[in-house]
Amino acid sequence: MTAVRHHVVELDLEDYARDADENEIAALADVVGPVLDVGSGPGRLVAALASRGVPALGIDVAPLALEFAARREAPTLSYSVFERVPGEGRWPTVLLFDGNIGIGGDPLDLLRRVRQLLRPDGVAIVELEAPGVASRQAIAQLDLGTGMTGWLPWARVGVDDIHDLAHEVGLLTTRTKMLGSRWFGWLRRSTPTT
């Protein structure tokens, strides 16, 4: 990973609160429930899954995210992914969309944690940066249009790097795919690394 940089992430509140788009729906087409959406934000993926009859739960620590999720009646709890999470080790599917593979600033740490959350044959779907975009660690500050939040450890992971990162923590990259202008990777839990 390249050097740590400061990075401001601007979130338009209208876009933040939108419903799941066609590319997100396509990425979720074959998920097995129940689904855990890590860093679920306004709950749009949880709500989209629920509308298809797929049980899902979002976790997020941001009060604004929890407020938006409550408005759309998307089941969401105030948990950090690094805390003990309900259903730990039994989730068939875990989601890391919207750059959430960067939570905590150390993708290896986060992917190890995701592996712990998954059941033995579970799959994580992660959103990635496009090919050619270097993975890097950062310190991010979110601008929600209502003022900045504090600085948070964050990271970006490019599609070119996901195979090696996943393999290092006992996840197998089964496919990567571009949907619209966004890239996603499917990571299946594999045998423990030695």
C-alpha positions, 0 to 999 in steps of 0.5 A: 500500500502507498503512503498514508494521505489526507483525503476529504470524502464529500457526500451529497445528502440527496445522493446519500439517501437515495434508493439502491441503483440498478448496479447495486441491485445487480451485484445483489442478484444472487446473494444468500440471506441473511445478509450483513451490510457493514457500514450500511449508511442510510440502509438502501441495500438492506431495504432493497434486499428486504423488498425481495424477501431477503433478510438483511441487517445493517450495522453502522456507527454514524448517527446520521446513517442510523437516522436515515435507515430508521426513516426507510425502516431498514433494520440497522443496529449501532455496531462497529464491525470490530465489536462483537456482532450478532450472528458472528460466524454464521452470516452467509453474506457480508457486504462492503459497498461504498468504499467500506473496505477502507473502514479502519484504514487497514483492509487486511484487518477488516477482511480478517474480521469479515472472514470471522463474521462469515459462515464456513461457506460464506461470501463477502461482496466488496466494492473496489477501485477500478483497475490501475488505481493504486491501493492506499491507506488514508485518513479521511474526513467526511463532509456531509454538507452539514459540516465536517466530521472528525478524521478517520483511518481509511483505505482504498483497495483496487481491483488489481490488489484484492486477490492477494489481500483476500488470499492472505486472510483466508478468502478466495476471490471467485470473481470481479465484475464491473457494473456500470462504472463500479467494480465489485469482488466476490470473496468466498471463505476458504480454509484457514491460512497458516 
